[in-house]
């Protein structure tokens, strides 16, 4: 099912690329009577991201909305080029998932001059709010708070310092800023919680494994290797606060390779992909804060409103929950991604 969906996304991506080449930089006449949404996704770096794209395609088909799709392959310059191509094609609405927060003003001004409303999806941007219609996605600050609240409950009886390793996602993205801000906001109430090291894992499983491999190997090289967890500069890490499931699963891959037993470590992750929920059930994780990828239906509602000239909410948040080690696992339903 996932493989078939990936093929479908790839095919649509290829169609979009061919369309942009055909335009040749010239103004095109829109021939379809259906609403046309130009959608730029940042990539397909995880099961979460793939499901996010699938959700939007499924909802577009259900609502009889045509999508011109672009996969930015994690590069902002690709997104800027795609958005300008959407403008040339005269789509009805543009939606995009911004890789980073900054650098969008010029292209948003071009869309406004063309009379095309823009909806920012999943990640927020630092731009004049008059340049885009609204934002649809997660409340990343609240996600960080939820993770911290679990940790504070978990460690309520702990009197010793709690050392935290933070593995962050793509730098300069709003979701990273939000999850870091919300987490710190909550734990600052108790000085025993100490973030002793942060690294950028770029939301990639390979980077999560690389970071853990390096820390474990450095500890091995010091001659005081222990397999009871992960260490930084001789200090045992009590908590791994990882900004997404892909990086978290990479860390677990490293633990398996090196024979590390994380039983005494608290591991908190985000997204709630099926593999991370399976790891939670298996006792390898302690908390997974959901970031719901199923934005498609809500996006189509906003697209239709914006295309008709109606105002949409400045911010629309998706519904999300928290999964913990204390849950009744028999109540879990398959995630589908």
N, C-alpha and C positions, 0 to 999 in steps of 0.2 A: 504493500500500500504506500509506504513512504517512498520506496524506489520509484513507483509510478508517479507519485506526486512530484518528486524531484525532476523526473523527465518532463513533466508538464510545465514546471517552472522554467526549466532550461529551454524548452521549445518557445515559450512566450518571450523569454529573454532574447532568444535569437531573432524572433519576429521583430521585437522592438529595435534591436540593433540594425536589422535590415531596413526597417522603416526610416531610421535616422539617416542611414546612408543614402536612401532614395531621395530624401528631402534635399540633400545636397546644399543645405544652408539657405534654401529659398522658401518663401512663405507658401505653405501648403493649404489647399482648400479642404476643409473637413467634409467628408462625404457621408458619414454615418448620422442617422437620426437618433440613435441611442446616445445616452449620456456617455461621455468619454472621460475616464479618470487616468491621468498620468501618474504612475506610482513608481518611486525610486526607493528600493530597499538597499540596506547597507551591504548585504551579502548573505551567505548561508553557512555561517561559522559554527552553528550548533543546531541541535534538534529543536530548540526553542525558536530559533530564527526561521527555520524551515516551516514550522507550524504557524508562525505568525504570517508568513507569506501565503501559505495554503488557506488560512482563515479568510484573508482578504480576497483571494481568487474565488473561493466558494461563495462568499457573500455577494460578490460582484455578479456572478452567474445567476444567483437566486434573484437578484434585483434588476437583472437585465441591463447591467452597466458594463461597458467595454473598458478593458484595461490596456493601456500601453505601459509595459513593464520595463524597468531597468535594474540590473544588479550592479551596484557600484563597486563591488569587490573590495570593500573597506577603504576606498579612496574618495576623499571629498571632491577632488577635481572631476571624477567620473560623475558624481551626483550633480555638480554644477552644470556639466555638459548635458546631462539628461534633462534637467529641468528646463534648460534653454531650448532643447529639442521639443519638449512638451509645449512650450510657448509658441514655437514656430508652427507646430501642428494645430494649434488653437484648440487644445483640449478644454473641456468644461471646468474641470477642477484638477488641481495638482495636490498630491499627498506625498510626503517623503519622510523617511526615518533618518534624521541627521546623524552623521557619524560623530561630529563634534558640535560644540555649542556655538562657536563663533564663525564668522566669515560668510554669512548668508544675505546680508543687507542688499548688496547690489543685484543679485538674481531675484530677490523678492520684490525689489522695486520694478524690475523688468516685468515680472508677472502682474504686478498691480497696474502698470501702464497698459498692459494687454487686456486688463479686465478679467483676469483669471484668479479666482480665490485659491488660497493655499492652506492646506491643513497639515500641521506638524504632527507626526505619529511616533509614539513610543518614547522618544527622547526630546527634551526641550532645547530651545535655542536662546542665545542672547541677542535679540534683535528688537527693533521697534515693534511693539505689538500691533500697531496699525498696519503692518506689512503682511500679516497673515491672519486668516480667519479665526483659527483656534487650535488648541492642542488636544490630542486624544492619546491617553496612555496610562502609565502607572504613576503613583505618588511615591517616588523613590525615597524621599525623606522619611515618609511614614514606614516604608519597608525597612529602612535602617533602624528606626525606632522599635519596630516589632522584633527585629533580631536582638537588639539590646535588651528589651524587656524579658525575652526568654532567658538570655544569659544572666541577667540580674536575679531572676527567680532561681535559676539553676545553681547559682553561687551564693545564694542568700546567707548560708551558714558558714561560708568560707571567710576566714580572717586573714589569711596570707595574701600577698600580692598575686594578681591574676595576670599573667603575661599573654599578650594577644599579638598574633601575626595577622596582618591584613593583606590579602591578595586582591588588588584592585583591578578593575577592567580598563577599557580604553581611556587614556588620559584625555581630559578636556571634554568628556561626554557628560551630559547632565545626570545620567543614572549613577555614575561613579561619584560625582559631587554630592548627590542626594543621599545615597546610601552611606557615604562617609559622614556627612553632616548629621543625619538622623541618629546614627549609631553613637557618635561622640556626644551628641546632645544629651542622650539618656545616661550613658555610663559616667559622664562627668559628675554625676551626683554622688559617686562612690570612688574615692581615690585609690582603692585597691586595684581597680581595672587600669592596666597600663598597655597601650599599644607600643610595643618595643621595636617593631619593624614593619615596614610597608614595602610592597613590590607591585609593579604593574605586570599583570598577566594577560592583558589585552583580550580578555574574555575567551581565551583559547585553551583547550585541553592540553595541547602540547606545551604551552607556556606554564601552566600549573604544574605539570610534571617536571619541567625543566627547573623551576624555582625550588621545588621540594628536593629534587635530585642534588642540586647544588648545595643546599643547606645540609642535607644528610651527609654528602661527601665531605664537606668542609669539617663537619663534626667528626667524621671518621678519621680524616687526616690529622686532626688534633690529638688523636690517640686516646680519646675518652668516649669512644662511640658507645651509645646505648640504644637499644631497640624499643624503648618504652615511649617513643614519641619523636618530635622534631625539636631541634635546638637552634638558638641564635646567639652567637658569641658566648657560648657556655651556659646560657640561660634556657631552661626548658620552656617550650611554648605550651601554655595551658589551653589556649583557644586559637583556632584557625577561623578567621572571619573572611570568607571567600565570596567575592561579589557575583559569582554565577556558578551554575552546576558544571559547566564544561571544565573550568579551572579546578573545581573541587574534585571532579572525577580524575583529573590528571594527577592531583595530589595523592589520591587513593591508589592510582597506578604506581606511583613512585614508592609508596609504602609497601605495596605488594612485592615490587622488585627487590627492595632492600630488607624485607622481612621486618618492617616496623609494625609494632602493635599499638594502634592508636586508642586503646581502651580507656586510657587515662586522659585523653585529650577531648576537648569539646569542639566539634566541627559544625559550623553554621554556614549554610549555602543559600543561594537564591535561584529562582525560576520554577522549580518543581517539575523538572523533566521526569519521565518514568524511571530512568536509570538512577536518579538521585533519590526518588521515593523508594525504590528497591533497596538502595544502600541504607536508607533510614530504617526500613523494616529489618534489614540484616544487622542493625546495630553499629554500622560504620559511620553514620552521621547522627547528629543530635537534633538538628532543627533545619527545616527548609522553608524559607519564606517564599510564598508564591508570587511570581510575576506572570500575570495571565497573558498569554500570547494571542488569545482569541478576540481580536479587535475588529474583525471584519464586518460584522453586522452593524455595530455602532458606527463604524467609519462610513458605511453606505448610507445610513440615516443622515449623517452630517454632510456627505457629498451631495445628496439630493436637495437638502436645504440650501447649502451654499450655492449650488448651481442655479437655483430658482431665485437667488438674490436675497434670501432670508438670512438673518443673523444667526450664527451658531454660538453655543456657549464658549466663553474664553478658554475654559479648561473642562475636559470631561475625563474623569478617572474610571478605570475598569475595576470590577469587583475582584478582590484577592483575599487569600486566607493564609494561615500559617500551619505547617505540619510539624509535629514534634514527636520525640521519643515517647511521650506520655499518651499519645493517641491510641484509639482502638483501631488497629491496622485492618481489621476485617471490614471496616466501613469505607476503606479506600476504593475508589473506582479507577479503572485504567485511565491513564492520562491522555493517551492517544498521540504522544510525541516524546 
